[in-house]
Amino acid sequence: MHTARTLTSGGRNGAAHTLDGRLEIKLTPPGAPGGGANPEQLLAIAWSACLLGALRHAAHARKLVFPASAAVGAEVDLAHGEQGFFLSARFAVSLPGLDDEIAHRLILAAQRNCPFTKATTGNMAVSFVLA
């Protein structure tokens, strides 16, 4: 369906761009002064966008009107422990106008369908809440 092609140089103190020219970004370590984004921020944005798409897909599959103001807040933590560096993530899903039970069902369906969530299942602590 799609292959994303990127080139990154300099690591957390570098830059990255897509080979199709659609995105160029300066990279900085978490908490560093100046402009630029860190990989955890980029993961949070990409994953939440993917999850929002999976939520929309789940709603449409159930013939539900997907809220135009639906949103996903994401927090991705970079931590260090006995086994080295690791990630964890938390998502706050806002589905205004939908019954809480239906919203929870959509969140569960989206978790099963979102490629980012599937890729990280069993690899990191991830939580989803209805906001």
DOVEXRO-841839 format. One line per 8 residues: their letters; for each residue x, y, z of N, C-alpha, C. Coordinates in nm, 4 decimals. Layout:
A	X,Y,Z,X,Y,Z,X,Y,Z  ...
This chain:
MHTARTLT	0.0812,-0.1205,0.0000,0.0000,0.0000,0.0000,0.0852,0.1265,0.0000  0.1904,0.1279,0.0839,0.2729,0.2489,0.0927,0.4074,0.2145,0.1548  0.5109,0.2768,0.1057,0.6436,0.2666,0.1658,0.6935,0.4071,0.1942  0.7212,0.4348,0.3202,0.7775,0.5645,0.3578,0.9287,0.5542,0.3433  0.9872,0.6476,0.2733,1.1316,0.6492,0.2533,1.1881,0.7773,0.3129  1.2802,0.7608,0.4065,1.3383,0.8756,0.4754,1.4892,0.8617,0.4816  1.5542,0.9711,0.5134,1.6973,0.9715,0.5377,1.7229,1.0596,0.6592  1.7925,1.0034,0.7575,1.8242,1.0748,0.8804,1.9746,1.0779,0.8966
SGGRNGAA	2.0267,1.1927,0.9352,2.1700,1.2048,0.9638,2.1866,1.2776,1.0966  2.2924,1.2463,1.1683,2.3222,1.3156,1.2933,2.2472,1.2654,1.4145  2.1631,1.1635,1.4000,2.0908,1.1081,1.5142,2.0013,1.2102,1.5806  2.0024,1.2128,1.7136,1.9152,1.3036,1.7888,1.9582,1.4495,1.7759  2.0752,1.4749,1.7237,2.1223,1.6122,1.7002,2.1347,1.6392,1.5517  2.0452,1.5843,1.4740,2.0603,1.5932,1.3297,1.9379,1.6469,1.2598  1.9118,1.5848,1.1467,1.7989,1.6237,1.0628,1.7497,1.5011,0.9888  1.6259,1.5112,0.9441,1.5665,1.4025,0.8675,1.4767,1.4617,0.7605
HTLDGRLE	1.4618,1.3859,0.6549,1.3680,1.4275,0.5509,1.3140,1.3043,0.4790  1.1984,1.3244,0.4184,1.1426,1.2186,0.3357,1.2014,1.2336,0.1960  1.2199,1.1221,0.1287,1.2808,1.1264,-0.0043,1.1883,1.1882,-0.1082  1.0578,1.1958,-0.0785,0.9664,1.2621,-0.1718,0.9602,1.4134,-0.1488  1.0364,1.4642,-0.0500,1.0432,1.6081,-0.0254,0.9267,1.6657,0.0520  0.8371,1.5834,0.1040,0.7192,1.6349,0.1729,0.7465,1.6784,0.3165  0.8558,1.6307,0.3760,0.8835,1.6637,0.5151,1.0336,1.6785,0.5359  1.0716,1.7882,0.6005,1.2088,1.8094,0.6455,1.1995,1.8537,0.7903
IKLTPPGA	1.2813,1.7930,0.8766,1.2698,1.8238,1.0181,1.4062,1.8227,1.0848  1.4269,1.9202,1.1721,1.5461,1.9256,1.2553,1.5209,1.8406,1.3783  1.6199,1.7659,1.4210,1.6065,1.6792,1.5381,1.6903,1.7316,1.6534  1.6337,1.7245,1.7724,1.7064,1.7608,1.8941,1.6720,1.6587,2.0029  1.7628,1.6372,2.0965,1.7332,1.5454,2.2061,1.6208,1.6008,2.2947  1.5489,1.5141,2.3665,1.4450,1.5619,2.4568,1.5017,1.6623,2.5573  1.4324,1.7746,2.5724,1.4725,1.8754,2.6693,1.5838,1.9677,2.6244  1.6383,1.9446,2.5050,1.7463,2.0305,2.4559,1.6911,2.1671,2.4164
PGGGANPE	1.7711,2.2722,2.4330,1.7242,2.4051,2.3934,1.7174,2.4164,2.2408  1.6416,2.5142,2.1960,1.6326,2.5403,2.0533,1.5185,2.4655,1.9875  1.5096,2.4832,1.8574,1.4037,2.4199,1.7796,1.4352,2.2755,1.7496  1.3405,2.2101,1.6906,1.3579,2.0713,1.6526,1.2696,1.9801,1.7344  1.2476,1.8643,1.6809,1.1643,1.7640,1.7472,1.2514,1.6452,1.7845  1.2030,1.5670,1.8795,1.2757,1.4455,1.9140,1.1982,1.3240,1.8642  1.2641,1.2102,1.8531,1.1974,1.0913,1.7992,1.0714,1.0512,1.8753  1.0683,1.0727,2.0053,0.9504,1.0362,2.0828,0.8298,1.1231,2.0449
QLLAIAWS	0.8545,1.2505,2.0175,0.7464,1.3375,1.9718,0.6945,1.2918,1.8361  0.7865,1.2556,1.7487,0.7459,1.2109,1.6155,0.6663,1.0815,1.6235  0.7084,0.9894,1.7115,0.6333,0.8655,1.7303,0.4939,0.8953,1.7845  0.4841,0.9857,1.8817,0.3539,1.0200,1.9396,0.2597,1.0764,1.8330  0.3108,1.1624,1.7471,0.2283,1.2203,1.6409,0.1869,1.1130,1.5405  0.2817,1.0343,1.4947,0.2518,0.9327,1.3940,0.1552,0.8280,1.4480  0.1804,0.7809,1.5685,0.0965,0.6762,1.6268,-0.0446,0.7271,1.6516  -0.0579,0.8492,1.7055,-0.1916,0.9019,1.7329,-0.2690,0.9260,1.6035
ACLLGALR	-0.2016,0.9673,1.4975,-0.2684,0.9847,1.3683,-0.3160,0.8502,1.3144  -0.2325,0.7493,1.3270,-0.2692,0.6147,1.2824,-0.3876,0.5624,1.3641  -0.3824,0.5820,1.4948,-0.4901,0.5363,1.5821,-0.6208,0.6074,1.5494  -0.6135,0.7361,1.5196,-0.7337,0.8104,1.4825,-0.7937,0.7542,1.3536  -0.7091,0.7194,1.2583,-0.7573,0.6562,1.1354,-0.8224,0.5218,1.1624  -0.7643,0.4440,1.2536,-0.8212,0.3145,1.2895,-0.9553,0.3315,1.3611  -0.9679,0.4352,1.4421,-1.0954,0.4647,1.5077,-1.2023,0.5003,1.4046  -1.1651,0.5828,1.3072,-1.2584,0.6219,1.2009,-1.3030,0.4980,1.1230
HAAHARKL	-1.2074,0.4121,1.0917,-1.2382,0.2888,1.0183,-1.3353,0.2017,1.0994  -1.3103,0.1873,1.2300,-1.3965,0.1064,1.3161,-1.5381,0.1640,1.3218  -1.5491,0.2956,1.3279,-1.6813,0.3591,1.3303,-1.7559,0.3345,1.1996  -1.6874,0.3554,1.0887,-1.7521,0.3364,0.9583,-1.7922,0.1914,0.9364  -1.7098,0.0968,0.9844,-1.7432,-0.0452,0.9712,-1.8710,-0.0787,1.0481  -1.8995,-0.0004,1.1511,-2.0199,-0.0218,1.2318,-2.1327,0.0733,1.1910  -2.1118,0.1416,1.0794,-2.2096,0.2361,1.0254,-2.2448,0.3473,1.1240  -2.1432,0.3914,1.1986,-2.1581,0.5016,1.2918,-2.1017,0.6285,1.2301
VFPASAAV	-2.1597,0.7413,1.2632,-2.1051,0.8695,1.2195,-1.9855,0.9006,1.3082  -1.8708,0.9197,1.2468,-1.7494,0.9483,1.3228,-1.7475,1.0964,1.3580  -1.7251,1.1307,1.4851,-1.7273,1.2722,1.5254,-1.6195,1.3540,1.4536  -1.6600,1.4646,1.3960,-1.5647,1.5508,1.3251,-1.4580,1.6051,1.4185  -1.4909,1.6193,1.5465,-1.3956,1.6748,1.6426,-1.3212,1.5667,1.7220  -1.3255,1.4435,1.6739,-1.2520,1.3355,1.7412,-1.1035,1.3708,1.7452  -1.0377,1.3307,1.8533,-0.8954,1.3605,1.8682,-0.8298,1.2541,1.9550  -0.6990,1.2405,1.9369,-0.6210,1.1481,2.0189,-0.5010,1.2241,2.0739
GAEVDLAH	-0.4928,1.2312,2.2055,-0.3756,1.2865,2.2717,-0.2791,1.1724,2.3003  -0.1515,1.1958,2.2789,-0.0528,1.0895,2.2990,0.0622,1.1391,2.3850  0.1103,1.0512,2.4705,0.2310,1.0750,2.5495,0.3211,0.9542,2.5309  0.4426,0.9777,2.4844,0.5408,0.8703,2.4687,0.6581,0.9025,2.5600  0.6883,0.8109,2.6497,0.7971,0.8287,2.7453,0.9213,0.7542,2.6992  1.0354,0.8181,2.7113,1.1652,0.7538,2.6962,1.2193,0.7386,2.8374  1.2487,0.6164,2.8774,1.2958,0.5904,3.0132,1.4195,0.5009,3.0079  1.4871,0.4917,3.1199,1.6057,0.4060,3.1304,1.5896,0.3175,3.2526
GEQGFFLS	1.6142,0.1899,3.2345,1.6029,0.0939,3.3438,1.7164,-0.0054,3.3391  1.7001,-0.1148,3.4096,1.8040,-0.2176,3.4180,1.8405,-0.2763,3.2815  1.7438,-0.2824,3.1924,1.7667,-0.3387,3.0589,1.8027,-0.2317,2.9551  1.8309,-0.1106,2.9988,1.8648,-0.0024,2.9064,1.7444,0.0874,2.8806  1.7447,0.1542,2.7679,1.6378,0.2472,2.7326,1.5129,0.1717,2.6893  1.3966,0.2304,2.7210,1.2707,0.1714,2.6757,1.1659,0.2811,2.6619  1.0582,0.2477,2.5936,0.9484,0.3396,2.5697,0.8214,0.2900,2.6381  0.7346,0.3840,2.6713,0.5983,0.3528,2.7122,0.5092,0.4616,2.6522
ARFAVSLP	0.3801,0.4337,2.6428,0.2901,0.5294,2.5783,0.1534,0.5279,2.6426  0.0895,0.6448,2.6400,-0.0461,0.6618,2.6900,-0.1252,0.7426,2.5871  -0.2490,0.7012,2.5665,-0.3348,0.7688,2.4698,-0.4660,0.8070,2.5352  -0.5079,0.9298,2.5122,-0.6373,0.9804,2.5580,-0.7222,1.0048,2.4337  -0.8279,0.9266,2.4206,-0.9123,0.9305,2.3010,-1.0385,1.0101,2.3303  -1.0647,1.1098,2.2481,-1.1847,1.1921,2.2608,-1.2768,1.1635,2.1424  -1.3943,1.1109,2.1732,-1.4948,1.0816,2.0711,-1.6263,1.1481,2.1109  -1.6315,1.2822,2.1007,-1.7494,1.3569,2.1464,-1.8768,1.3113,2.0759
GLDDEIAH	-1.9827,1.3016,2.1563,-2.1128,1.2673,2.1006,-2.1407,1.1182,2.0943  -2.0404,1.0354,2.1199,-2.0626,0.8913,2.1190,-2.0819,0.8415,2.2616  -2.1715,0.7475,2.2780,-2.1923,0.6810,2.4051,-2.0604,0.6192,2.4512  -2.0326,0.6254,2.5817,-1.9058,0.5733,2.6345,-1.8832,0.4266,2.5995  -1.9865,0.3456,2.6075,-1.9712,0.2031,2.5763,-1.9320,0.1828,2.4300  -1.9954,0.2559,2.3423,-1.9617,0.2472,2.1993,-1.8202,0.2988,2.1768  -1.7852,0.4090,2.2419,-1.6510,0.4652,2.2274,-1.5450,0.3650,2.2731  -1.5689,0.2977,2.3856,-1.4738,0.1970,2.4338,-1.4602,0.0822,2.3345
RLILAAQR	-1.5698,0.0419,2.2738,-1.5643,-0.0649,2.1727,-1.4835,-0.0214,2.0512  -1.4996,0.1045,2.0115,-1.4213,0.1553,1.8983,-1.2729,0.1591,1.9324  -1.2407,0.1969,2.0560,-1.1003,0.1995,2.0977,-1.0406,0.0588,2.0919  -1.1136,-0.0404,2.1404,-1.0645,-0.1787,2.1346,-1.0458,-0.2250,1.9908  -1.1409,-0.1916,1.9049,-1.1293,-0.2294,1.7637,-1.0108,-0.1595,1.6984  -0.9913,-0.0328,1.7312,-0.8793,0.0428,1.6734,-0.7456,-0.0149,1.7189  -0.7374,-0.0572,1.8443,-0.6134,-0.1185,1.8940,-0.5791,-0.2435,1.8135  -0.6798,-0.3209,1.7763,-0.6565,-0.4438,1.6995,-0.6195,-0.4151,1.5549
NCPFTKAT	-0.6549,-0.2955,1.5047,-0.6351,-0.2649,1.3637,-0.5205,-0.1686,1.3357  -0.4818,-0.0868,1.4311,-0.3775,0.0142,1.4106,-0.2404,-0.0534,1.3961  -0.1710,-0.0337,1.2853,-0.0406,-0.0968,1.2652,0.0634,-0.0598,1.3715  0.0612,0.0629,1.4210,0.1562,0.1025,1.5247,0.1288,0.0262,1.6539  0.0011,0.0143,1.6897,-0.0341,-0.0572,1.8111,0.0008,-0.2052,1.7985  -0.0300,-0.2629,1.6845,0.0036,-0.4039,1.6632,0.1543,-0.4261,1.6696  0.2314,-0.3326,1.6173,0.3777,-0.3481,1.6153,0.4389,-0.3412,1.7540  0.3727,-0.2727,1.8458,0.4303,-0.2541,1.9795,0.3679,-0.3451,2.0855
TGNMAVSF	0.2625,-0.4172,2.0505,0.1959,-0.5049,2.1473,0.2952,-0.6066,2.2030  0.3037,-0.6109,2.3350,0.3951,-0.7030,2.4009,0.5368,-0.6509,2.4127  0.5648,-0.5350,2.3511,0.6996,-0.4787,2.3525,0.7142,-0.3601,2.4463  0.6037,-0.2996,2.4830,0.6087,-0.1813,2.5676,0.4754,-0.1624,2.6376  0.4779,-0.0902,2.7481,0.3545,-0.0590,2.8205,0.2784,0.0492,2.7451  0.1514,0.0205,2.7149,0.0665,0.1133,2.6414,-0.0709,0.1142,2.7078  -0.1263,0.2337,2.7267,-0.2610,0.2424,2.7827,-0.3465,0.3367,2.6985  -0.4763,0.3091,2.7001,-0.5742,0.3877,2.6259,-0.6858,0.4251,2.7211
VLA	-0.7234,0.5519,2.7246,-0.8355,0.5963,2.8063,-0.9273,0.6823,2.7207  -1.0537,0.6820,2.7572,-1.1500,0.7682,2.6932,-1.1479,0.9017,2.7651  -1.1176,1.0074,2.6917,-1.1043,1.1405,2.7515,-1.2363,1.2154,2.7454
